[in-house]
């Protein structure tokens, strides 16, 4: 699933930024998802 958004607001959330947006478009593709874990990007497939 890919989602294209327009950013509505960016607010401070402690040591993070919280981003809210409005969905402009969405579509489904058959690729493995991009994940972020322990400061590393990767792909994982269902087991």
Secondary structure, DSSP 4 states (H G I P E B T S, - for coil): -EEEEEEEEEEEETTEEEEEEEEEEEE--SSPEEEEETTEEEEE---
